[in-house]
Amino acid sequence: MNAMPPDGLDAAPADAPADAAIAREAARRRTFAIIAHPDAGKTTLTERLLLRGGAIQLAGAVRAKGNARRTRSDWMKIEQDRGISVATSVMTFERGGLVFNLLDTPGHEDFSEDTYRTLTAVDAAVMVLDAAKGIEAQTRKLFEVCRLRNIPIITFINKMDREARDPFELIDEIEKTLALDAAPVAWPVGRASEFAGTWDMLNRRFLPVDADDAHSVALDGLDDPRLDALVGPERAAALREEAPLAEAACPEFDAEAFREGHLTPVFFGSALRDFGIGHLLDGLARHAPPPHARAADPRKVAPGEDRLTGFVFKVQANMDPNHRDRVAFVRLCSGKLVKGMRLKQVRTGKQVPVNAPLFFFAKERQVAEEAWPGDVVGVANHGTLRIGDTLTEGEELNFRGVPSFAPEILRTVRLEDPMGAKKLRTALGQLAEEGVVQLFRPLDGSPPVVGVVGQLQLDVLQSRLRVEYGVPAGFDTSMWTVARWVAPAVADAEGRAALERFAAANRRDAGEDHDGALVAFFTSDWRRNRAEEEWPMLRFHAVREQHGLEEVRR
């Protein structure tokens, strides 16, 4: 959002070099995520959006099997076996002169951390609701993340061709549960088996459910007698009653309020029947914001600046198991990326060659000759780039807000074949870089501890260890139930000395994470509270921003 920078954060200098071509290309980008509770229809909607964008030609390709699978967003074996999304996919397509970068996020709550990080890389989100269920638990959690980041949200109420709740009831739930104004820009005509299409409330046209969106019917208002012929007298009468009531009872759509995160436009449709998708894409094109200025230390970065900046929000290993590759997903924030550039990794000061930047279409990829603000590109990574890293053409700055969260489940790894110890270390290291699992190495040299949010993450970890690395492994319950990053309350010599004393006194109950940051383990929250009382010069954090290692490193 175009919010003012926080106190202490300088805006981009008034004389910061800008480039008209960069600004023009940035204005063509729409980078968005889809958020939803599991089974709301997110994967089907993703496929339909790609079909509308001309990115795939075969309906069912996202879930098809064998040779019919032109591409897919769920590409891991466990995703294919279980029919779930557990990794973020990036898909790029063009439509109507605009470039859409769609970041498809995991729907299962056990992978919320991956979703949270992905939401740092988008400028808008599409919230998918099941018309029969409304707002569900995971939807509410993801919405709160969007609200914290001022991400504007478009609502798509899916499955209108099935038994559904009353649209007024759904809109009222959005407003009361999320404290968000809801402005219907479409209104359903009929319900379930009687669903005939939607009335476009902004453009005064009827969109028939079984016709392409290009074949909408412009009417002279709701009193036009052609409406009766199109949908039947009963449904026409219901629409003439409901649409004016919705216009009177609901706020009018306001583009500025939407971009500020105060209002959501509401669309209705059916992803399964491929209806309402074009209308939704038109809404994204017209109303979703292009890349905006982003907060960084020590200044704000505008997309039209001529020097490149970007940050890593995801690392993915083994997208192509035949090559054992590792790719860092980089969101570009300013400037122009050209194949062959060398960029500065601010965390280490090293130069990173970008010889073959990649554009993604789920598992498929192609080399990008150039890329612009708002684009997501892949950079080949051999363990150098980490989640949260900032890349620049030389400037010392760090983008904010790529988080790690304290795990809720701690386990020790049980290796079934002792001869695989070296392969296990390599696998866990790579998967920790990826963010699939958090890896902790106890200071006393005891076996490593892995941390996850939920049980499904352990299942995915076990599957990937076996399938991708050939390492059969299991997990044993740890004596610890709570983990916290430890940092000085004040980053001075006295604070650092207290940190050293804590580490020396708690070698059995402390470790380092994959980035070398100090972590304390506790058997209960009561123990954690005692530690906070006994060490007032230290802070025990449940969340850590990835680029802020200097604040928590021993």
N, C-alpha and C positions, 0 to 999 in steps of 0.2 A: 504494500500500500504506500501511498505518497505521504506517509506520516512524517512529522518533524523528527530530526535525529534526537536521541536521548541526550540528557545533560552530559556535557563533557565530550560529546562526539561532534567533530567538525563536519560540516557539509563539504562537498567537493568544491575546490577553489573556483572562484568565479571565472578565472582565466584558464581553467583546466581545458586542454586541447580537446575539441570535439570534431567529429567527422560526420558529414552529412550522409554518406553511404552507410556507415555503421548505424546511425540513428534510424535511417529508413528501413534497413534490414531488421533491426530490433523491433520496430513498430509492426512488422509482419508476423512476429512470433506470438503464439499462444501456448504457453507451457502450463499444463494442468494435470492434476491427479484425479483418480476416481476413488472415492471412499464409500464404504458400505459395510453393513453387517454381513456375515457369511450367508449365502443363499438368497441375497436380495436381487441377484441377477447381474452382478458386476462383470463377470467374464463374458456373458452373452452381450451385454452392452458394449464392452470393449470391442468385440468382434464386429458388431454392427457399425460402430464408429469407423473402424478400419475399412469395412466394405464401402461406406459412404465416401471415405477419403481415397478410394481406389487403391488401397494398400494391399488388399487381398481380393481374389475373384471368386472364392468358393465359400459359400455359407457353411458354417460348421468347421472351418479350418482351425479355429482356436482349440477345438476339442477333438478334431478328426483323428483317425488313426492311420498308420501306414503311409502309403503314397499319397493319400488324400490330404495329408497335413502339409499345407503350403508354408505355414508358419504357426507359431503358437506363443502365447504369453506364459503358459505353464510348461516349462521345458525340463525340469528335473524329474527323475524317475519316480520319486515319491509323490510329486504333484500329479503325474500321469496316473499312478496307481490309485491314488485316493481322491482325485478330482478336486484338489484344493490348490490355492495359490499360497506359496510360502516365501516367495522372493519377488522383489520389485523388478518389473520389466519396463523397458523404454521402447516406445514405438513412435516413429516420426512419419507424418504424411502431409501432403499439401492439398488444399481445397480452396477454390475461389481466390487465389492469389495470396493466401496465408499459409504459414507453416505451423502445423500443430505438433507439439511434443507431448505425447500422452504417457504419463508415468503410472503404470498399473501396479497398485500396491497390494500386499497380502491382506486378505480379509480376516484371517483368524487372529484372535486377540493375542495369542502367544507370540506373534510376530509384530507386535505393535511398535517395537523399537525401530525396526526397519522402516515401517510406515512413517513414524515420527521424523526420522532423518530424511526420508523422501520428501515430506511436506516442506522441508527447508528449501527445496530446490524448485518449487512451483510458484506460479503467480495466481492461480485460481484452482478451485476444486469442484468436481461434480459429486454431489451427495445423492446416492441412489437409495430410495426407500421402497420396500415392498408395500404395495397398495393395501394388502390385507393386514400387515403387521405394523406399519408406521415406523416410528423411531425405536430402534432396539439398542441394546447396551453398547455394542461396539461402535455403532453410529454416533452415539452421544460422546463417547471418549474421543473419537477422531474429530468430531466437530469442535470439541474444546481445544484441541491442539491447533486447529485452524483459527479459532478465535484468538488464541494467544499470539498467533503470528499475523493476525489481521488479514487472513486469506479470504477473499470473496468467494462465496459459495453459490453455485447454481443447483437447484434441487430437481431431480428427475424421479417422479413417482411411477414406478415400474409395475408391470403385471396388471394393467387396467382391463385386460381381456379375461381376467379371472374374477372370482368373487373378491370384492374390495370394500373397504370402509368408505363411508361418505366423504367426498372431497372436502367439504367444510370441516368435518371432524379432523381430517389429516392436517389441514392448514392450521387449524386451531392448536393441534398438538405441537406443530413446529414452533408456533409463536410462544406457547406456554412452556414447553419443555426446554427449548433452546434460547428463549428470550431473544428471538430474532423475528423481525417483521417478514411476513411472507406475502409476496405479490404474485398471484397466478397470472401468467402470461398466456396460458392456454386453459381451456375448460373442457372436461370430458363430456362427450355426447353419448349417453347410454353407459351401461355397466356390464361387466362380465360378458356373457354370450351376446348381449345386446349392444356391446361397445361398437360404435359406428365411426368414431374419429374424435377430433378435437376442434374447438372453436378458437382460432388465433385472436386473442383479445386485443393485441396491439395493432394488428394489420387488418382486422375485420374480415377474415376469410375462414372457410371451412376446409379442414384437412381430412379427407376420407381415409379410413383405416386401411383399406385394401388398395390404395393408389399411391404412386410415388409422390413424394412431397412436392415435386415440381408441378403436379397436377392438382394444386389446391383450387378451390372455387371461391372467387371473390364475390361477396354478396352485398347488396345494398342494406346492410344492417340485419338484425335478427328478424325483422318483420318481412324480409324478402320471401315471397311465397315459394321460391325455389328450394328453400331450406326444407320445407315439408316433403317435397319430392325426393330430396337427397337422403333424408334420414327417417322419414315417416312422421306422421302427425304427432304421435305420442312423445317421441324423443325430441321433436322440434319444440313442442309445448314445454317440456321440462327444461330445455336449454333456454328458452325465452324467459323462464321464471328464475333459473339459477344464475345465469351469467350476469344480469343486472344486479342481483343481490350480492354476488361476489365482488363486483366492481364497487358497490356501495360499502360493503363491510370490510373489504381488504384494502390495504394501502396501494396506491398507484405505483407502478414500477418506476423507480428513480435510479438512473445509472450511477449517479454519484453516491447515493446511499448504499448501493450494491458494492461498489468498489471500496467503500470505507468499511464494509463488513457488517453493516447494520440491517441489510435487507437481502432476501434471497428470492430471485424469480423462480416460479414453480412451473415445471413442464409435466405433462402427463403422456404416457405412452406404453408401449409393450416392446421390449427388446426382442423377445422371442418371435414376435410377428413382424419385426423390423418396422415398427411404426413409432413416429415421433422423434426418430433419430436425427433426421435432417433438420427438423425444427430446433432440436437441442444444439446441433452444430452451428446453425445460424445464430443462435443466442450466444454461444461461445465466441463466434467470430465478431459479433457486433458489440458485445458488452464486456467480455472478459478482458482484463488489462494486459497490455504488452509488458515486457520486462520493465521494472521500475528501479529506482535508486535503492541500493542495499547498504545496510549498516555494516561497518567494518571498523576495526581499530587501526589507525586513529581517525578515520574520516569516512564519510559516506561516498559510495561509488555510483556514478551515473552510467547507464548503459551506453550512452552516446560517446563516452570518452574514447580516445583513439588508442590507448594502451590496454592490452588484454589483462583481464583478471578473471579468476574463476575459483571454485572450490570443489573438493571431492566430497560427495555425500554418500557414496557407496563403492565398495570393492567387491568384485565377483570373481571367484575362482572356478575354473573348469566349465565355463560356458561351452567350450569345445573340448571335451575330455580327451580327444585324440592328441591335442597339443598341450594339455596341462597349462592352459593359459590363465593369466590373472589380469583383469581389466579394471581400471579405476574409472568410475563414472564422474565426469566433471561437468558442473553447471557453469556455463560462461555467463559472466555478469557485465563485462564491458569489452570493447575492442573487437578485433577480428583475429580469429585463429586461422593460420595458414599451415598446411602440411610442411613439416620440416623445421618448424620453429623450435627454439630451446627456451624453456620457461624456468623461472626460479621457484623452487619449493621453499617457501618462506620459513617453514619450521626448521629445516636443516641448512638452508643456504645453498643447497646443491642445484645444479642445472639438470633439468629433465628434458631429454629430447622427445619431441612429438613428431616422429617420423611417419606414422600412419594412424592419424586420429580416425576414430570409427563413428559412423552413424549406425544406430541400432534399429532393427525391426524384430523385437523379441530376440530369438536366438540368432536370427540372420543378421548380417552386418555388411557394411561396405565402407571403403576408405573415403574419408571426407577431404576434399581438396581445400575447403574453407568452411568456417562456421562462425556464427554471430551470437550476440547476447540473447539469452533465452534458450539457446540450443544446449542439448546434452550430448557430449561426445565421450567416447571411450579412449583411454590412454593405456597402452601396454604397460604393465606394472610387474616388476620382479621383486616385490617386497619393499620398494622405496616409498610409494605413496600410501598414505593412511587416510582413513575417514576423518574429515575435518581439515585436511591440508588445504592451504591456499596457494594458488599458482599465479604468478605475475610475470611481467616483463622486466622485473627488477625492483619494483617498489616494495618496501617493507610494510605490509598491511596484512591483517587477518580478518576474514569474515567470521561473524559471530553465529552462535546458536546451533551448532551441529552436536546433539547431545548423546551421552551414554547414560544409561539408567542402571542403578544397582539391581542385580539379579534377584529373583524371588526364590530360585531353587539352586542349591549348590550340590555338586556331585563330584566324587573322584572317579577317574577313568580306570576301568578294569580291562587290561589287555589280555585277550584270549590266547595269543601266541607271543611269548616273550621275545621272539626273534624280530617282531615287528616294532620294537620300541623306537627305533630311529624314524621309521615311516610315520609312526603315531605323532612324534614331536613335530615333524614337518607338516602333517595334516592339520593338527590342532593350531599350529602357528598361522597357517594360511587361512583357516576358517575363522580364527580370531581377527585377522586383518579384515576379513570380509564382514564381520559383525554378526555372523551366524551364532556365535557363542562367545562368551567372555572367558578368557583364560587367565588363571591366576597361578603364580609360582610361589609357594610358601617360602619364607625366608630361611626356615630350618632345613630346606632341602628335601622335604617329604614330597610325595607324588603331586603333580599338578591338579588343580581344582577347576572345574568348568562351572560357569554360571549361566542360567537361562531364565526366561520369564515364565515359561510353562512347559508342560510335559511334551507337547507336540514338538517343541524345539529339540528335545532330547531324541525323539524318534527320527527327526530329520538329520540330526547330527550322526546318529548311529547308521542311518541309511547311507549318508554321503561318505562316511568313513569306509563303509564296506564297498559301495559301488564305485566311488571315484578314486579311492586310495588303496583299496584291497586290504583294509585293516579291520578285521572283526573285533569289536570291542563292546563292553557293557559298562554299566555305571553302578556305583555303590553309594549308599547314603552317606553324606558327610556329617561330621559332628557339629558343623556350623550351619546356622540358618539365616544369618544376616551378614551382609558385606557392605562396607562403606569406604569411600575414598577419604584419605586423611590429608589435611593441609593445615599450615599454620594460620591462625586467626589473623596475624599480621605478618606480611612477607618481609621480615627483617632478620637480623642475625639471631636474635633471641628466639624467634619463632622457628627458624630452621634448626636451632639447637634442640628445641623441644621435640621437633619431629624426629630427630636422630635418637633422642632418648627413648621416645615411644617405640621406635622400631627395634632398638636394642633390648628393651624390656619385654617385648611381645613377639619374639621371633617365632614362637610356636603358633601364634594366632594372628599372624600378619603375612603379607606377601606382596608381590608386585604384579600389576596387570601387564598386558601385552606391550604397553608403551613405557613400562618402567615406573608407573605411578604407584605410590604406596597405598595398600588396601588393608583394612583391619577386618578380621572375621570375629563374629560373636555367636554364641550358642543361643542367645535370646535377645529380645529388645531390652529386657531389663539389664543385661550385661552392657549393651550399647549405651543405655542411659548412664550407667555407672562410669563408663569410660569418659563420657562427656563431662561428668562432674569432676572426675579425677584429673582430667587434662584440659583445663579451661583455656589454655593457649592454643589448642588445636580445634579444628572443625571437622566433623564427620559428615561427608556429603553423600546424598543418595543420587545426585545427578552431577555429571561432569561434562563440560563442553570439550570437544575433542582437541581443539587447537590450544586449550589453556594448560598444556602439560607443565609449563614452568611453575604454575601455581600449586600443583599437587605432587610434583616429582620430589623424591627424597633428596 
